[in-house]
Amino acid sequence: MSRQVVLPNESPDLTPRRLADLARLAEELGYESVWLPDHVLPPEPFGEVFGGVYEPLATLAYLAAGTERVRLGTSVVIVPLREPHLLAKQAATIDRLSGHRLVLGVGAGWNEPEFAEIGADFSRRGATLDETLSLLDQLFTTGRGRDGGYFEPRPHDRIPILVGGNSAVALRRAVRAGDQWLSAGLSPEAFAERAAKLDQLDPERRVRRIARQQFDEKTAVETYRAYREAGADAVAVHFGGDEGYEERMAAFAAATE
């Protein structure tokens, strides 16, 4: 089971250089992927649950220049808050800049006030996500928009789509349009129950199963192994507050070799 890192993007005082250093360290320690969350106008106060000071797609382009192997992901882009053609252009560009290391994590969103402030339709968020995923597939595979518009850079290979969410709708969406499924906020026992539902929809286990874990020094390794037993293919760990992040990343990597 692979290890992944959720970068600490919650503090306005976090410097871009520090994010880049953490991404490089994750690569050196053998972590498979680094992830950034997404909120345009998150609820106050900023914190480990809501996150997202730096816009993730712009930041991943920056991190791509300072890394070589680690995969770069969004966990997750709130798609209904994005213009879909621009999202496609940004994702395809980062994929090309990084040497095909982008994993585009997507979600429908849940924070209705954020939608209201931006003027997005909260009631149609699921439908909007599905429509955008269909458009992305068309642009990436044909290079043409719905009315014949020209799209480049087309990805040389499929950009992996990660679908976030614990609902039955999210599971069906992951099987229908995704390559990976991300669960956040579930215990290993609850994750196992959701993974079993996914198995019913995806008996060939085509869709990769990823659990997102909050670091706890006393139980982190035990919880990591529990997710493995629950059917996770990978665990993405958020290592708590910014101070001491490197040390916790290194200790966890050593303990889970």
Secondary structure per residue as TSV (DSSP state, phi and psi in degrees):
chain	resnum	aa	ss	phi	psi
A	1	M	-	360.0	133.0
A	2	S	E	-86.7	156.5
A	3	R	E	-107.3	141.4
A	4	Q	E	-134.6	162.9
A	5	V	E	-124.0	130.6
A	6	V	E	-93.7	116.1
A	7	L	-	-72.8	148.2
A	8	P	-	-83.0	83.8
A	9	N	-	-102.7	44.9
A	10	E	-	-106.2	-17.7
A	11	S	-	-107.2	130.8
A	12	P	T	-63.2	-17.9
A	13	D	T	-84.8	-8.8
A	14	L	-	-68.3	125.4
A	15	T	-	-86.0	150.7
A	16	P	H	-56.8	-36.9
A	17	R	H	-61.1	-38.4
A	18	R	H	-67.6	-41.0
A	19	L	H	-58.9	-44.3
A	20	A	H	-64.1	-40.9
A	21	D	H	-62.7	-40.6
A	22	L	H	-66.5	-39.3
A	23	A	H	-64.3	-41.8
A	24	R	H	-66.0	-39.0
A	25	L	H	-64.4	-42.3
A	26	A	H	-57.3	-41.8
A	27	E	H	-62.6	-45.7
A	28	E	H	-64.4	-33.1
A	29	L	T	-82.7	-3.8
A	30	G	T	89.8	13.5
A	31	Y	-	-68.9	142.1
A	32	E	S	-75.6	-39.5
A	33	S	E	-144.2	154.3
A	34	V	E	-120.8	145.7
A	35	W	E	-128.4	148.3
A	36	L	E	-126.8	137.4
A	37	P	-	-80.1	175.3
A	38	D	-	-140.6	124.0
A	39	H	-	-148.8	134.0
A	40	V	S	-80.0	-48.3
A	41	L	S	-133.5	77.4
A	42	P	-	-70.4	159.6
A	43	P	-	-64.6	149.4
A	44	E	S	-86.2	154.7
A	45	P	S	-82.9	164.8
A	46	F	-	-57.5	144.0
A	47	G	-	-167.0	178.7
A	48	E	T	-65.8	-24.2
A	49	V	T	-79.5	-42.1
A	50	F	T	-92.4	-48.5
A	51	G	-	55.1	173.4
A	52	G	-	102.7	52.9
A	53	V	S	-71.0	-54.5
A	54	Y	S	-86.0	136.1
A	55	E	-	-61.2	128.0
A	56	P	H	-68.8	-39.8
A	57	L	H	-68.2	-43.7
A	58	A	H	-61.8	-39.6
A	59	T	H	-69.7	-37.4
A	60	L	H	-65.5	-33.0
A	61	A	H	-62.8	-39.8
A	62	Y	H	-65.0	-43.6
A	63	L	H	-68.7	-28.7
A	64	A	H	-61.0	-35.0
A	65	A	H	-72.0	-21.1
A	66	G	H	-106.4	5.6
A	67	T	-	-132.3	168.0
A	68	E	S	-126.2	-34.8
A	69	R	S	-121.0	-35.0
A	70	V	S	-63.1	139.5
A	71	R	E	-76.6	151.8
A	72	L	E	-120.8	120.4
A	73	G	E	-134.3	158.1
A	74	T	E	-102.8	133.9
A	75	S	S	-135.5	73.9
A	76	V	-	-129.9	156.8
A	77	V	E	-66.9	131.1
A	78	I	E	-83.6	93.0
A	79	V	G	-60.8	-40.6
A	80	P	G	-64.2	-11.6
A	81	L	G	-90.4	1.9
A	82	R	S	-116.3	144.1
A	83	E	-	-72.0	123.3
A	84	P	H	-66.4	-35.6
A	85	H	H	-68.2	-39.1
A	86	L	H	-66.8	-40.1
A	87	L	H	-58.7	-43.0
A	88	A	H	-61.5	-43.9
A	89	K	H	-64.0	-44.0
A	90	Q	H	-63.1	-46.4
A	91	A	H	-63.9	-45.3
A	92	A	H	-65.0	-35.9
A	93	T	H	-67.6	-47.0
A	94	I	H	-62.9	-39.6
A	95	D	H	-59.0	-42.7
A	96	R	H	-70.8	-44.0
A	97	L	H	-62.1	-33.9
A	98	S	T	-91.0	-2.3
A	99	G	T	75.1	41.6
A	100	H	S	62.5	52.4
A	101	R	-	-114.8	3.9
A	102	L	E	-79.9	136.9
A	103	V	E	-116.3	117.1
A	104	L	E	-90.6	99.5
A	105	G	E	-84.5	132.4
A	106	V	E	-130.0	152.2
A	107	G	E	-153.1	164.6
A	108	A	-	-85.9	-21.0
A	109	G	-	91.7	162.7
A	110	W	-	-143.5	-15.9
A	111	N	-	-92.3	94.5
A	112	E	H	-58.7	-39.9
A	113	P	H	-60.1	-33.8
A	114	E	H	-63.8	-42.6
A	115	F	H	-61.4	-43.8
A	116	A	H	-63.1	-42.2
A	117	E	H	-63.2	-35.5
A	118	I	H	-86.2	-19.4
A	119	G	T	88.8	21.9
A	120	A	-	-92.8	152.5
A	121	D	-	-84.9	104.1
A	122	F	G	-65.7	-35.9
A	123	S	G	-68.1	-22.1
A	124	R	G	-106.6	17.7
A	125	R	H	-62.3	-38.6
A	126	G	H	-66.6	-44.9
A	127	A	H	-63.7	-38.9
A	128	T	H	-63.5	-42.0
A	129	L	H	-60.5	-45.9
A	130	D	H	-63.9	-41.0
A	131	E	H	-64.4	-39.5
A	132	T	H	-67.0	-42.1
A	133	L	H	-60.7	-39.1
A	134	S	H	-64.4	-41.7
A	135	L	H	-65.9	-43.3
A	136	L	H	-58.0	-44.0
A	137	D	H	-61.3	-41.8
A	138	Q	H	-65.1	-47.1
A	139	L	H	-64.1	-43.2
A	140	F	H	-70.2	-31.4
A	141	T	H	-94.0	-35.0
A	142	T	H	-104.4	-22.5
A	143	G	S	73.6	16.0
A	144	R	B	-130.6	142.0
A	145	G	-	-80.2	-178.9
A	146	R	T	-65.2	-29.0
A	147	D	T	-110.1	23.3
A	148	G	S	93.5	3.7
A	149	G	-	-61.9	149.7
A	150	Y	B	-90.9	131.0
A	151	F	-	-123.5	126.7
A	152	E	-	-150.1	155.6
A	153	P	S	-81.9	126.8
A	154	R	-	-75.1	133.5
A	155	P	-	-61.6	138.7
A	156	H	S	-67.7	-35.6
A	157	D	S	-126.9	167.8
A	158	R	-	-62.6	130.7
A	159	I	-	-74.8	120.3
A	160	P	-	-60.2	132.8
A	161	I	E	-105.0	121.6
A	162	L	E	-103.8	129.1
A	163	V	E	-106.0	123.0
A	164	G	E	-96.7	146.6
A	165	G	-	136.5	152.3
A	166	N	S	-105.8	-4.7
A	167	S	S	-77.0	164.2
A	168	A	H	-61.4	-35.2
A	169	V	H	-63.7	-42.5
A	170	A	H	-64.8	-39.1
A	171	L	H	-63.0	-44.9
A	172	R	H	-64.3	-37.8
A	173	R	H	-65.6	-39.9
A	174	A	H	-61.2	-41.2
A	175	V	H	-71.6	-38.5
A	176	R	H	-73.9	-40.2
A	177	A	H	-130.9	0.3
A	178	G	-	-116.1	173.5
A	179	D	S	-116.4	-21.4
A	180	Q	E	-141.1	155.1
A	181	W	E	-128.0	132.1
A	182	L	E	-115.0	128.1
A	183	S	E	-111.6	134.5
A	184	A	E	-128.5	141.1
A	185	G	S	84.6	7.3
A	186	L	-	-103.5	144.2
A	187	S	-	-68.1	162.4
A	188	P	H	-55.2	-37.0
A	189	E	H	-65.4	-44.0
A	190	A	H	-69.7	-35.2
A	191	F	H	-61.5	-42.7
A	192	A	H	-59.5	-38.8
A	193	E	H	-65.4	-43.0
A	194	R	H	-67.8	-39.3
A	195	A	H	-63.2	-36.3
A	196	A	H	-64.5	-38.4
A	197	K	H	-63.4	-40.5
A	198	L	H	-64.2	-38.0
A	199	D	H	-59.6	-37.0
A	200	Q	H	-64.7	-36.0
A	201	L	H	-83.0	-24.5
A	202	D	-	-134.0	66.5
A	203	P	T	-63.4	-21.7
A	204	E	T	-85.4	0.9
A	205	R	-	53.0	43.5
A	206	R	-	-68.9	-36.7
A	207	V	S	-86.3	126.8
A	208	R	E	-76.8	141.7
A	209	R	E	-107.4	123.5
A	210	I	E	-127.2	132.0
A	211	A	E	-105.6	141.0
A	212	R	E	-103.9	125.6
A	213	Q	E	-120.8	136.4
A	214	Q	E	-88.8	128.8
A	215	F	-	-67.8	132.9
A	216	D	-	-133.7	119.2
A	217	E	T	-54.9	-35.3
A	218	K	T	-80.3	-28.9
A	219	T	T	-123.7	3.8
A	220	A	H	-59.3	-48.1
A	221	V	H	-67.7	-42.7
A	222	E	H	-60.8	-43.1
A	223	T	H	-67.2	-39.3
A	224	Y	H	-56.8	-47.1
A	225	R	H	-68.5	-33.0
A	226	A	H	-66.0	-38.7
A	227	Y	H	-64.3	-36.9
A	228	R	H	-60.7	-46.2
A	229	E	H	-65.3	-27.0
A	230	A	T	-80.7	-4.5
A	231	G	T	108.9	10.2
A	232	A	-	-75.5	140.4
A	233	D	S	-89.1	-22.1
A	234	A	E	-156.7	156.1
A	235	V	E	-128.5	127.3
A	236	A	E	-99.8	120.1
A	237	V	E	-108.4	130.4
A	238	H	E	-98.7	121.9
A	239	F	-	-93.3	27.9
A	240	G	S	82.7	-155.7
A	241	G	S	-61.3	162.4
A	242	D	S	-60.8	-42.2
A	243	E	T	-65.3	128.4
A	244	G	T	79.7	12.5
A	245	Y	H	-60.5	-43.1
A	246	E	H	-59.7	-45.3
A	247	E	H	-63.8	-41.1
A	248	R	H	-68.7	-39.8
A	249	M	H	-59.1	-46.6
A	250	A	H	-65.9	-42.8
A	251	A	H	-65.3	-41.4
A	252	F	H	-65.7	-41.3
A	253	A	H	-60.0	-44.4
A	254	A	H	-65.3	-37.3
A	255	A	H	-77.1	-16.3
A	256	T	T	-114.4	17.3
A	257	E	-	-61.1	360.0
